Amino acid sequence: MIIETQNIKRSYNSNLRNSFILYFFISIRTLEDKTIGKYERNWGVSAILPPNLVTLACDSFKIFKPILHRESCYRSNIKLEIMKFYKKEGAIKNLQKYLAIKIQDLKEIERIIIFVMRIDDCHLLEKLLLEEMKIKVSIFNSKMDQENVKLNVNNWRLGINKIMIATSGFGTGIDYPSVKYIIHFEGSYSLLSYYQEVGRGGRNGKPSEAICFGFNSKINEQFFQEIDEKKCLKKQILDVIDGEGGQSCGPCSRILEEEED
């Protein structure tokens, strides 16, 4: 039996643990033989499932003496930077300044993804970039029909629009090798979710930048609470995903700035 867990990445608190158990239960119930403990080979596949949830899965379904194969999620080619502003307007202003510089240096095959936490912000940034910067973008969110999604994704892949503004659903299953810049607007749901989305960048092995223009809001509280600004950001993330002892990349990801607009 093979169970893939990539769709339960938003957080790793008690709500995720409940979702995790339910996800496995539903998957198991679809099998003719529902006695999971009697299977000779049970396989779990996940890109970023933390060790504590692997243990939870094995305990819940009586998988004794599991053989685990893990590889570090460390990505040396991605530079992380997080800035937090007191107001949304400050984040927007600085995001526009950043884009104005970075888009000039973008090569033909390179792309940009802007992750937002709200569908409304998908459309807000789309409008601002078009009206104020004359930049046409593609968008992706759960309210779009399949035809619209296909058109927007294709336009982005082909380079008709080099920027994709998307909600978190775009962070799974997209494998375009030359994403140069990953931008988070507002923040993310958790460090786990953030790093999953950051992982869309630099998949060709070349240097990539991930920058977050955060601001105070209810839905990103967990994300910012999980960050210790005195420690390497990448190490904090890898300690969650890989377990204690994750690698530190040095000063490049040690940045958390609190700024007024």
PyRosetta script that sets phi, psi and omega in degrees:
from pyrosetta import init, pose_from_sequence

init()
pose = pose_from_sequence("MIIETQNIKRSYNSNLRNSFILYFFISIRTLEDKTIGKYERNWGVSAILPPNLVTLACDSFKIFKPILHRESCYRSNIKLEIMKFYKKEGAIKNLQKYLAIKIQDLKEIERIIIFVMRIDDCHLLEKLLLEEMKIKVSIFNSKMDQENVKLNVNNWRLGINKIMIATSGFGTGIDYPSVKYIIHFEGSYSLLSYYQEVGRGGRNGKPSEAICFGFNSKINEQFFQEIDEKKCLKKQILDVIDGEGGQSCGPCSRILEEEED")
pose.set_psi(1, 134.9)
pose.set_omega(1, 177.9)
pose.set_phi(2, -119.5)
pose.set_psi(2, 127.0)
pose.set_omega(2, 179.1)
pose.set_phi(3, -124.5)
pose.set_psi(3, 125.9)
pose.set_omega(3, -178.5)
pose.set_phi(4, -103.0)
pose.set_psi(4, 135.3)
pose.set_omega(4, -170.2)
pose.set_phi(5, -116.3)
pose.set_psi(5, 16.6)
pose.set_omega(5, -171.2)
pose.set_phi(6, -67.4)
pose.set_psi(6, -17.1)
pose.set_omega(6, -174.4)
pose.set_phi(7, -87.9)
pose.set_psi(7, 8.4)
pose.set_omega(7, -179.2)
pose.set_phi(8, -122.1)
pose.set_psi(8, 48.4)
pose.set_omega(8, -168.2)
pose.set_phi(9, -100.3)
pose.set_psi(9, -4.8)
pose.set_omega(9, -167.3)
pose.set_phi(10, -62.9)
pose.set_psi(10, -39.9)
pose.set_omega(10, 178.2)
pose.set_phi(11, -149.9)
pose.set_psi(11, 174.4)
pose.set_omega(11, 178.4)
pose.set_phi(12, -130.5)
pose.set_psi(12, 36.0)
pose.set_omega(12, 176.5)
pose.set_phi(13, -92.7)
pose.set_psi(13, -162.9)
pose.set_omega(13, -176.1)
pose.set_phi(14, -64.2)
pose.set_psi(14, -31.7)
pose.set_omega(14, 179.2)
pose.set_phi(15, -63.9)
pose.set_psi(15, -40.1)
pose.set_omega(15, 178.1)
pose.set_phi(16, -67.0)
pose.set_psi(16, -40.7)
pose.set_omega(16, -179.2)
pose.set_phi(17, -59.9)
pose.set_psi(17, -40.3)
pose.set_omega(17, 177.6)
pose.set_phi(18, -65.6)
pose.set_psi(18, -42.9)
pose.set_omega(18, 178.5)
pose.set_phi(19, -63.4)
pose.set_psi(19, -38.2)
pose.set_omega(19, -178.9)
pose.set_phi(20, -62.3)
pose.set_psi(20, -47.4)
pose.set_omega(20, 179.4)
pose.set_phi(21, -63.3)
pose.set_psi(21, -44.8)
pose.set_omega(21, -178.8)
pose.set_phi(22, -63.1)
pose.set_psi(22, -41.0)
pose.set_omega(22, -179.4)
pose.set_phi(23, -60.7)
pose.set_psi(23, -45.8)
pose.set_omega(23, 178.6)
pose.set_phi(24, -65.2)
pose.set_psi(24, -41.8)
pose.set_omega(24, -177.2)
pose.set_phi(25, -61.0)
pose.set_psi(25, -45.8)
pose.set_omega(25, 179.5)
pose.set_phi(26, -63.6)
pose.set_psi(26, -42.2)
pose.set_omega(26, 179.6)
pose.set_phi(27, -61.5)
pose.set_psi(27, -42.9)
pose.set_omega(27, -178.2)
pose.set_phi(28, -67.2)
pose.set_psi(28, -38.9)
pose.set_omega(28, -177.3)
pose.set_phi(29, -64.9)
pose.set_psi(29, -19.2)
pose.set_omega(29, 180.0)
pose.set_phi(30, -78.7)
pose.set_psi(30, -11.4)
pose.set_omega(30, -179.3)
pose.set_phi(31, -84.7)
pose.set_psi(31, 150.4)
pose.set_omega(31, 179.5)
pose.set_phi(32, -63.2)
pose.set_psi(32, -45.3)
pose.set_omega(32, 177.4)
pose.set_phi(33, -96.3)
pose.set_psi(33, 112.3)
pose.set_omega(33, -173.7)
pose.set_phi(34, -92.2)
pose.set_psi(34, 8.1)
pose.set_omega(34, -179.1)
pose.set_phi(35, -94.4)
pose.set_psi(35, 84.1)
pose.set_omega(35, -173.2)
pose.set_phi(36, -57.4)
pose.set_psi(36, -32.8)
pose.set_omega(36, -176.9)
pose.set_phi(37, -65.5)
pose.set_psi(37, -16.5)
pose.set_omega(37, -177.6)
pose.set_phi(38, -92.5)
pose.set_psi(38, -4.2)
pose.set_omega(38, 178.8)
pose.set_phi(39, -73.3)
pose.set_psi(39, 138.7)
pose.set_omega(39, 179.0)
pose.set_phi(40, -75.5)
pose.set_psi(40, -33.8)
pose.set_omega(40, -178.2)
pose.set_phi(41, -132.2)
pose.set_psi(41, 117.3)
pose.set_omega(41, 175.4)
pose.set_phi(42, -119.7)
pose.set_psi(42, 124.1)
pose.set_omega(42, -175.8)
pose.set_phi(43, -115.2)
pose.set_psi(43, 133.4)
pose.set_omega(43, 171.5)
pose.set_phi(44, -117.0)
pose.set_psi(44, 133.2)
pose.set_omega(44, -177.2)
pose.set_phi(45, -122.8)
pose.set_psi(45, 124.4)
pose.set_omega(45, 179.5)
pose.set_phi(46, -152.6)
pose.set_psi(46, 142.8)
pose.set_omega(46, 178.8)
pose.set_phi(47, -78.7)
pose.set_psi(47, -38.7)
pose.set_omega(47, -172.1)
pose.set_phi(48, -139.2)
pose.set_psi(48, 27.0)
pose.set_omega(48, -179.1)
pose.set_phi(49, -69.9)
pose.set_psi(49, 123.3)
pose.set_omega(49, -176.9)
pose.set_phi(50, -67.8)
pose.set_psi(50, 155.4)
pose.set_omega(50, -179.0)
pose.set_phi(51, -55.5)
pose.set_psi(51, -36.5)
pose.set_omega(51, -177.5)
pose.set_phi(52, -64.8)
pose.set_psi(52, -31.2)
pose.set_omega(52, 178.4)
pose.set_phi(53, -81.3)
pose.set_psi(53, -26.6)
pose.set_omega(53, 172.4)
pose.set_phi(54, -63.7)
pose.set_psi(54, -44.7)
pose.set_omega(54, 177.7)
pose.set_phi(55, -61.3)
pose.set_psi(55, -42.4)
pose.set_omega(55, 179.2)
pose.set_phi(56, -60.3)
pose.set_psi(56, -43.7)
pose.set_omega(56, 179.9)
pose.set_phi(57, -62.0)
pose.set_psi(57, -46.6)
pose.set_omega(57, -178.2)
pose.set_phi(58, -64.2)
pose.set_psi(58, -41.3)
pose.set_omega(58, 179.1)
pose.set_phi(59, -66.8)
pose.set_psi(59, -41.2)
pose.set_omega(59, -175.5)
pose.set_phi(60, -66.7)
pose.set_psi(60, -34.0)
pose.set_omega(60, -174.4)
pose.set_phi(61, -114.2)
pose.set_psi(61, 19.7)
pose.set_omega(61, 172.6)
pose.set_phi(62, 53.0)
pose.set_psi(62, 45.2)
pose.set_omega(62, 173.3)
pose.set_phi(63, -92.7)
pose.set_psi(63, 100.7)
pose.set_omega(63, -173.7)
pose.set_phi(64, -90.1)
pose.set_psi(64, 143.9)
pose.set_omega(64, 177.8)
pose.set_phi(65, 49.5)
pose.set_psi(65, 56.2)
pose.set_omega(65, -179.5)
pose.set_phi(66, -68.1)
pose.set_psi(66, 148.5)
pose.set_omega(66, 172.5)
pose.set_phi(67, -97.1)
pose.set_psi(67, 114.6)
pose.set_omega(67, -174.6)
pose.set_phi(68, -108.6)
pose.set_psi(68, 137.6)
pose.set_omega(68, 172.7)
pose.set_phi(69, -123.4)
pose.set_psi(69, 116.5)
pose.set_omega(69, -179.7)
pose.set_phi(70, -124.0)
pose.set_psi(70, 142.0)
pose.set_omega(70, 170.2)
pose.set_phi(71, -122.7)
pose.set_psi(71, 145.3)
pose.set_omega(71, -177.9)
pose.set_phi(72, -62.5)
pose.set_psi(72, 144.4)
pose.set_omega(72, 175.7)
pose.set_phi(73, -88.6)
pose.set_psi(73, 10.5)
pose.set_omega(73, -179.4)
pose.set_phi(74, -60.5)
pose.set_psi(74, 128.2)
pose.set_omega(74, 177.5)
pose.set_phi(75, -124.1)
pose.set_psi(75, 100.9)
pose.set_omega(75, -174.4)
pose.set_phi(76, -69.8)
pose.set_psi(76, -18.7)
pose.set_omega(76, -175.1)
pose.set_phi(77, -89.3)
pose.set_psi(77, -0.6)
pose.set_omega(77, -178.5)
pose.set_phi(78, -107.2)
pose.set_psi(78, 124.3)
pose.set_omega(78, 176.2)
pose.set_phi(79, -95.8)
pose.set_psi(79, 129.5)
pose.set_omega(79, -178.6)
pose.set_phi(80, -107.1)
pose.set_psi(80, 139.6)
pose.set_omega(80, 175.5)
pose.set_phi(81, -147.6)
pose.set_psi(81, 133.7)
pose.set_omega(81, 178.7)
pose.set_phi(82, -126.6)
pose.set_psi(82, 128.8)
pose.set_omega(82, 173.1)
pose.set_phi(83, -121.9)
pose.set_psi(83, 141.9)
pose.set_omega(83, 178.9)
pose.set_phi(84, -124.5)
pose.set_psi(84, 128.2)
pose.set_omega(84, -178.4)
pose.set_phi(85, -109.8)
pose.set_psi(85, 155.4)
pose.set_omega(85, -178.6)
pose.set_phi(86, -72.5)
pose.set_psi(86, -30.6)
pose.set_omega(86, -177.8)
pose.set_phi(87, -129.6)
pose.set_psi(87, 155.0)
pose.set_omega(87, -179.6)
pose.set_phi(88, -59.8)
pose.set_psi(88, -37.2)
pose.set_omega(88, -178.0)
pose.set_phi(89, -61.5)
pose.set_psi(89, -36.0)
pose.set_omega(89, 178.1)
pose.set_phi(90, -65.9)
pose.set_psi(90, -39.3)
pose.set_omega(90, 178.0)
pose.set_phi(91, -65.2)
pose.set_psi(91, -42.2)
pose.set_omega(91, -180.0)
pose.set_phi(92, -62.8)
pose.set_psi(92, -46.8)
pose.set_omega(92, -177.8)
pose.set_phi(93, -60.0)
pose.set_psi(93, -44.6)
pose.set_omega(93, -178.1)
pose.set_phi(94, -74.6)
pose.set_psi(94, -31.2)
pose.set_omega(94, 173.6)
pose.set_phi(95, -62.1)
pose.set_psi(95, -43.7)
pose.set_omega(95, 179.4)
pose.set_phi(96, -64.1)
pose.set_psi(96, -40.5)
pose.set_omega(96, 177.4)
pose.set_phi(97, -62.2)
pose.set_psi(97, -43.3)
pose.set_omega(97, 179.9)
pose.set_phi(98, -62.1)
pose.set_psi(98, -47.9)
pose.set_omega(98, -179.3)
pose.set_phi(99, -61.8)
pose.set_psi(99, -40.3)
pose.set_omega(99, -178.0)
pose.set_phi(100, -58.3)
pose.set_psi(100, -33.4)
pose.set_omega(100, 178.8)
pose.set_phi(101, -81.8)
pose.set_psi(101, -48.9)
pose.set_omega(101, -171.3)
pose.set_phi(102, -69.9)
pose.set_psi(102, -33.9)
pose.set_omega(102, -176.2)
pose.set_phi(103, -70.3)
pose.set_psi(103, -22.7)
pose.set_omega(103, 177.9)
pose.set_phi(104, -68.1)
pose.set_psi(104, -30.5)
pose.set_omega(104, -176.8)
pose.set_phi(105, -96.3)
pose.set_psi(105, 1.8)
pose.set_omega(105, -175.4)
pose.set_phi(106, -70.7)
pose.set_psi(106, 127.4)
pose.set_omega(106, 177.1)
pose.set_phi(107, -76.1)
pose.set_psi(107, 166.8)
pose.set_omega(107, -174.3)
pose.set_phi(108, -56.0)
pose.set_psi(108, -40.3)
pose.set_omega(108, -176.0)
pose.set_phi(109, -89.5)
pose.set_psi(109, -6.6)
pose.set_omega(109, -175.2)
pose.set_phi(110, -85.6)
pose.set_psi(110, 150.5)
pose.set_omega(110, -176.4)
pose.set_phi(111, -133.8)
pose.set_psi(111, 167.1)
pose.set_omega(111, 177.8)
pose.set_phi(112, -128.1)
pose.set_psi(112, 138.9)
pose.set_omega(112, 171.8)
pose.set_phi(113, -120.4)
pose.set_psi(113, 130.9)
pose.set_omega(113, 172.9)
pose.set_phi(114, -111.1)
pose.set_psi(114, 114.4)
pose.set_omega(114, 177.8)
pose.set_phi(115, -91.5)
pose.set_psi(115, 129.6)
pose.set_omega(115, 175.9)
pose.set_phi(116, -119.0)
pose.set_psi(116, 159.7)
pose.set_omega(116, -178.4)
pose.set_phi(117, -98.8)
pose.set_psi(117, -11.9)
pose.set_omega(117, -177.6)
pose.set_phi(118, -129.4)
pose.set_psi(118, 139.7)
pose.set_omega(118, 178.7)
pose.set_phi(119, -60.9)
pose.set_psi(119, -37.8)
pose.set_omega(119, 178.8)
pose.set_phi(120, -58.1)
pose.set_psi(120, -35.3)
pose.set_omega(120, -179.6)
pose.set_phi(121, -74.0)
pose.set_psi(121, -23.9)
pose.set_omega(121, 171.1)
pose.set_phi(122, -54.8)
pose.set_psi(122, -51.0)
pose.set_omega(122, -176.0)
pose.set_phi(123, -76.3)
pose.set_psi(123, -33.1)
pose.set_omega(123, 177.6)
pose.set_phi(124, -62.1)
pose.set_psi(124, -50.1)
pose.set_omega(124, -179.0)
pose.set_phi(125, -69.2)
pose.set_psi(125, -36.1)
pose.set_omega(125, 176.0)
pose.set_phi(126, -57.1)
pose.set_psi(126, -46.1)
pose.set_omega(126, -178.8)
pose.set_phi(127, -67.8)
pose.set_psi(127, -44.4)
pose.set_omega(127, -178.3)
pose.set_phi(128, -63.7)
pose.set_psi(128, -42.7)
pose.set_omega(128, -178.4)
pose.set_phi(129, -67.9)
pose.set_psi(129, -34.3)
pose.set_omega(129, 178.7)
pose.set_phi(130, -73.6)
pose.set_psi(130, -47.3)
pose.set_omega(130, -174.1)
pose.set_phi(131, -76.6)
pose.set_psi(131, -38.4)
pose.set_omega(131, -173.6)
pose.set_phi(132, -98.3)
pose.set_psi(132, -23.9)
pose.set_omega(132, -177.1)
pose.set_phi(133, -123.1)
pose.set_psi(133, -1.2)
pose.set_omega(133, 179.7)
pose.set_phi(134, 58.2)
pose.set_psi(134, 35.2)
pose.set_omega(134, 178.9)
pose.set_phi(135, -110.1)
pose.set_psi(135, 120.8)
pose.set_omega(135, 176.3)
pose.set_phi(136, -90.6)
pose.set_psi(136, 134.0)
pose.set_omega(136, -175.6)
pose.set_phi(137, -124.6)
pose.set_psi(137, 165.5)
pose.set_omega(137, 168.0)
pose.set_phi(138, -96.4)
pose.set_psi(138, 154.8)
pose.set_omega(138, 177.3)
pose.set_phi(139, -131.3)
pose.set_psi(139, 157.9)
pose.set_omega(139, 179.4)
pose.set_phi(140, -147.6)
pose.set_psi(140, 125.2)
pose.set_omega(140, 171.5)
pose.set_phi(141, -158.1)
pose.set_psi(141, 170.3)
pose.set_omega(141, -172.0)
pose.set_phi(142, -71.3)
pose.set_psi(142, -13.1)
pose.set_omega(142, -178.7)
pose.set_phi(143, -88.0)
pose.set_psi(143, -5.7)
pose.set_omega(143, -177.7)
pose.set_phi(144, -84.9)
pose.set_psi(144, 145.6)
pose.set_omega(144, 175.5)
pose.set_phi(145, -77.9)
pose.set_psi(145, 164.4)
pose.set_omega(145, -173.5)
pose.set_phi(146, -61.2)
pose.set_psi(146, -34.9)
pose.set_omega(146, -179.8)
pose.set_phi(147, -65.3)
pose.set_psi(147, -42.0)
pose.set_omega(147, 178.9)
pose.set_phi(148, -67.9)
pose.set_psi(148, -40.3)
pose.set_omega(148, 177.7)
pose.set_phi(149, -60.3)
pose.set_psi(149, -48.6)
pose.set_omega(149, -178.6)
pose.set_phi(150, -59.8)
pose.set_psi(150, -43.1)
pose.set_omega(150, 179.8)
pose.set_phi(151, -62.3)
pose.set_psi(151, -46.7)
pose.set_omega(151, -177.7)
pose.set_phi(152, -67.3)
pose.set_psi(152, -42.0)
pose.set_omega(152, 179.6)
pose.set_phi(153, -66.3)
pose.set_psi(153, -42.8)
pose.set_omega(153, 178.7)
pose.set_phi(154, -63.2)
pose.set_psi(154, -42.5)
pose.set_omega(154, 178.5)
pose.set_phi(155, -61.7)
pose.set_psi(155, -35.1)
pose.set_omega(155, 178.3)
pose.set_phi(156, -72.6)
pose.set_psi(156, -45.4)
pose.set_omega(156, -180.0)
pose.set_phi(157, -62.2)
pose.set_psi(157, -39.8)
pose.set_omega(157, -177.1)
pose.set_phi(158, -78.5)
pose.set_psi(158, -11.3)
pose.set_omega(158, 179.0)
pose.set_phi(159, 87.6)
pose.set_psi(159, 7.6)
pose.set_omega(159, 173.9)
pose.set_phi(160, -62.2)
pose.set_psi(160, -43.3)
pose.set_omega(160, 169.2)
pose.set_phi(161, -120.4)
pose.set_psi(161, 125.9)
pose.set_omega(161, -176.0)
pose.set_phi(162, -91.4)
pose.set_psi(162, -7.1)
pose.set_omega(162, -180.0)
pose.set_phi(163, -116.8)
pose.set_psi(163, 132.3)
pose.set_omega(163, 172.9)
pose.set_phi(164, -112.2)
pose.set_psi(164, 125.4)
pose.set_omega(164, 173.3)
pose.set_phi(165, -104.6)
pose.set_psi(165, 120.7)
pose.set_omega(165, -169.3)
pose.set_phi(166, -144.4)
pose.set_psi(166, 153.0)
pose.set_omega(166, 168.7)
pose.set_phi(167, -82.3)
pose.set_psi(167, 179.6)
pose.set_omega(167, -168.2)
pose.set_phi(168, -63.7)
pose.set_psi(168, -21.9)
pose.set_omega(168, 179.7)
pose.set_phi(169, -59.0)
pose.set_psi(169, -23.8)
pose.set_omega(169, 179.6)
pose.set_phi(170, -75.2)
pose.set_psi(170, -12.6)
pose.set_omega(170, -177.0)
pose.set_phi(171, -79.9)
pose.set_psi(171, -6.5)
pose.set_omega(171, 177.5)
pose.set_phi(172, -119.7)
pose.set_psi(172, 134.5)
pose.set_omega(172, 173.5)
pose.set_phi(173, 87.5)
pose.set_psi(173, -8.4)
pose.set_omega(173, 178.3)
pose.set_phi(174, -92.6)
pose.set_psi(174, 123.5)
pose.set_omega(174, -177.0)
pose.set_phi(175, -132.8)
pose.set_psi(175, 70.8)
pose.set_omega(175, 173.5)
pose.set_phi(176, -97.3)
pose.set_psi(176, 122.6)
pose.set_omega(176, -168.6)
pose.set_phi(177, -67.9)
pose.set_psi(177, -26.7)
pose.set_omega(177, -168.8)
pose.set_phi(178, -111.8)
pose.set_psi(178, 47.4)
pose.set_omega(178, 172.8)
pose.set_phi(179, -83.2)
pose.set_psi(179, 112.5)
pose.set_omega(179, -174.4)
pose.set_phi(180, -85.2)
pose.set_psi(180, -38.9)
pose.set_omega(180, -175.9)
pose.set_phi(181, -129.2)
pose.set_psi(181, 129.2)
pose.set_omega(181, 171.9)
pose.set_phi(182, -110.8)
pose.set_psi(182, 122.6)
pose.set_omega(182, -179.1)
pose.set_phi(183, -117.7)
pose.set_psi(183, 130.9)
pose.set_omega(183, 172.8)
pose.set_phi(184, -107.0)
pose.set_psi(184, 127.2)
pose.set_omega(184, 177.2)
pose.set_phi(185, -106.8)
pose.set_psi(185, 122.0)
pose.set_omega(185, -176.8)
pose.set_phi(186, 89.2)
pose.set_psi(186, -46.8)
pose.set_omega(186, 179.9)
pose.set_phi(187, 145.1)
pose.set_psi(187, -143.6)
pose.set_omega(187, 178.5)
pose.set_phi(188, -150.4)
pose.set_psi(188, 178.4)
pose.set_omega(188, -177.0)
pose.set_phi(189, -79.1)
pose.set_psi(189, -30.0)
pose.set_omega(189, -179.0)
pose.set_phi(190, -166.4)
pose.set_psi(190, 170.0)
pose.set_omega(190, 175.3)
pose.set_phi(191, -61.2)
pose.set_psi(191, -36.4)
pose.set_omega(191, 179.5)
pose.set_phi(192, -62.9)
pose.set_psi(192, -48.5)
pose.set_omega(192, 178.8)
pose.set_phi(193, -63.5)
pose.set_psi(193, -41.7)
pose.set_omega(193, -180.0)
pose.set_phi(194, -58.3)
pose.set_psi(194, -47.2)
pose.set_omega(194, -175.4)
pose.set_phi(195, -72.3)
pose.set_psi(195, -30.0)
pose.set_omega(195, 173.8)
pose.set_phi(196, -59.4)
pose.set_psi(196, -44.0)
pose.set_omega(196, -178.6)
pose.set_phi(197, -73.6)
pose.set_psi(197, -38.6)
pose.set_omega(197, 175.5)
pose.set_phi(198, -58.1)
pose.set_psi(198, -33.4)
pose.set_omega(198, -178.0)
pose.set_phi(199, -64.9)
pose.set_psi(199, -7.4)
pose.set_omega(199, 173.8)
pose.set_phi(200, -72.3)
pose.set_psi(200, -18.4)
pose.set_omega(200, -176.2)
pose.set_phi(201, -89.8)
pose.set_psi(201, 151.7)
pose.set_omega(201, 171.8)
pose.set_phi(202, 60.6)
pose.set_psi(202, 32.6)
pose.set_omega(202, -177.6)
pose.set_phi(203, -75.8)
pose.set_psi(203, -6.7)
pose.set_omega(203, 173.0)
pose.set_phi(204, -88.7)
pose.set_psi(204, 2.2)
pose.set_omega(204, 178.5)
pose.set_phi(205, 86.6)
pose.set_psi(205, -3.1)
pose.set_omega(205, -179.3)
pose.set_phi(206, -89.3)
pose.set_psi(206, 160.7)
pose.set_omega(206, -178.0)
pose.set_phi(207, -56.5)
pose.set_psi(207, 138.6)
pose.set_omega(207, -179.7)
pose.set_phi(208, -139.9)
pose.set_psi(208, 152.2)
pose.set_omega(208, 179.1)
pose.set_phi(209, -117.8)
pose.set_psi(209, 138.5)
pose.set_omega(209, 173.5)
pose.set_phi(210, -123.9)
pose.set_psi(210, 119.1)
pose.set_omega(210, -177.8)
pose.set_phi(211, -127.9)
pose.set_psi(211, 139.5)
pose.set_omega(211, -180.0)
pose.set_phi(212, -114.6)
pose.set_psi(212, 126.2)
pose.set_omega(212, 173.2)
pose.set_phi(213, -104.3)
pose.set_psi(213, 86.8)
pose.set_omega(213, -175.2)
pose.set_phi(214, -91.9)
pose.set_psi(214, 166.9)
pose.set_omega(214, 174.0)
pose.set_phi(215, -158.2)
pose.set_psi(215, 165.7)
pose.set_omega(215, -175.9)
pose.set_phi(216, -66.4)
pose.set_psi(216, 124.3)
pose.set_omega(216, 174.6)
pose.set_phi(217, -159.0)
pose.set_psi(217, 165.1)
pose.set_omega(217, -178.0)
pose.set_phi(218, -71.1)
pose.set_psi(218, -40.4)
pose.set_omega(218, -170.1)
pose.set_phi(219, -79.7)
pose.set_psi(219, -8.8)
pose.set_omega(219, 177.5)
pose.set_phi(220, -110.4)
pose.set_psi(220, 12.1)
pose.set_omega(220, -176.3)
pose.set_phi(221, -59.2)
pose.set_psi(221, -45.5)
pose.set_omega(221, -178.3)
pose.set_phi(222, -60.8)
pose.set_psi(222, -41.5)
pose.set_omega(222, -179.0)
pose.set_phi(223, -56.9)
pose.set_psi(223, -51.0)
pose.set_omega(223, -177.1)
pose.set_phi(224, -74.6)
pose.set_psi(224, -27.6)
pose.set_omega(224, 176.6)
pose.set_phi(225, -67.9)
pose.set_psi(225, -29.0)
pose.set_omega(225, -178.4)
pose.set_phi(226, -77.3)
pose.set_psi(226, -12.5)
pose.set_omega(226, -175.1)
pose.set_phi(227, -93.8)
pose.set_psi(227, 127.4)
pose.set_omega(227, 171.4)
pose.set_phi(228, -100.9)
pose.set_psi(228, 110.0)
pose.set_omega(228, -172.3)
pose.set_phi(229, -67.6)
pose.set_psi(229, -12.1)
pose.set_omega(229, 179.8)
pose.set_phi(230, -88.6)
pose.set_psi(230, -8.0)
pose.set_omega(230, -176.5)
pose.set_phi(231, -114.0)
pose.set_psi(231, 159.7)
pose.set_omega(231, 176.1)
pose.set_phi(232, -60.0)
pose.set_psi(232, 124.4)
pose.set_omega(232, -177.0)
pose.set_phi(233, -62.6)
pose.set_psi(233, -44.0)
pose.set_omega(233, -177.9)
pose.set_phi(234, -64.3)
pose.set_psi(234, -38.1)
pose.set_omega(234, 178.1)
pose.set_phi(235, -65.1)
pose.set_psi(235, -39.3)
pose.set_omega(235, 178.1)
pose.set_phi(236, -60.1)
pose.set_psi(236, -42.3)
pose.set_omega(236, 179.7)
pose.set_phi(237, -65.5)
pose.set_psi(237, -46.1)
pose.set_omega(237, -177.5)
pose.set_phi(238, -68.6)
pose.set_psi(238, -28.5)
pose.set_omega(238, 174.6)
pose.set_phi(239, -64.5)
pose.set_psi(239, -31.7)
pose.set_omega(239, 177.1)
pose.set_phi(240, -75.5)
pose.set_psi(240, -47.5)
pose.set_omega(240, -172.8)
pose.set_phi(241, -79.5)
pose.set_psi(241, -46.1)
pose.set_omega(241, -175.5)
pose.set_phi(242, -93.7)
pose.set_psi(242, -14.1)
pose.set_omega(242, -172.2)
pose.set_phi(243, 99.3)
pose.set_psi(243, 167.3)
pose.set_omega(243, -178.1)
pose.set_phi(244, -53.6)
pose.set_psi(244, 142.4)
pose.set_omega(244, 177.9)
pose.set_phi(245, 101.0)
pose.set_psi(245, 15.2)
pose.set_omega(245, 177.5)
pose.set_phi(246, -61.5)
pose.set_psi(246, 153.2)
pose.set_omega(246, -176.8)
pose.set_phi(247, -71.8)
pose.set_psi(247, 148.4)
pose.set_omega(247, 173.7)
pose.set_phi(248, -101.4)
pose.set_psi(248, 137.5)
pose.set_omega(248, -178.7)
pose.set_phi(249, -98.5)
pose.set_psi(249, -1.0)
pose.set_omega(249, 178.9)
pose.set_phi(250, 95.8)
pose.set_psi(250, -162.6)
pose.set_omega(250, -170.0)
pose.set_phi(251, -61.0)
pose.set_psi(251, -24.3)
pose.set_omega(251, -171.2)
pose.set_phi(252, -61.3)
pose.set_psi(252, -27.2)
pose.set_omega(252, -177.8)
pose.set_phi(253, -114.3)
pose.set_psi(253, 22.3)
pose.set_omega(253, -175.8)
pose.set_phi(254, -96.7)
pose.set_psi(254, 15.7)
pose.set_omega(254, -166.7)
pose.set_phi(255, -100.8)
pose.set_psi(255, 122.2)
pose.set_omega(255, 167.7)
pose.set_phi(256, -139.3)
pose.set_psi(256, 109.5)
pose.set_omega(256, -174.8)
pose.set_phi(257, -111.0)
pose.set_psi(257, 133.1)
pose.set_omega(257, 175.1)
pose.set_phi(258, -103.2)
pose.set_psi(258, 115.7)
pose.set_omega(258, -174.3)
pose.set_phi(259, -128.7)
pose.set_psi(259, 148.4)
pose.set_omega(259, 172.4)
pose.set_phi(260, -92.8)
pose.set_psi(260, 148.9)
pose.set_omega(260, 179.6)
pose.set_phi(261, -88.3)
pose.dump_pdb("model.pdb")
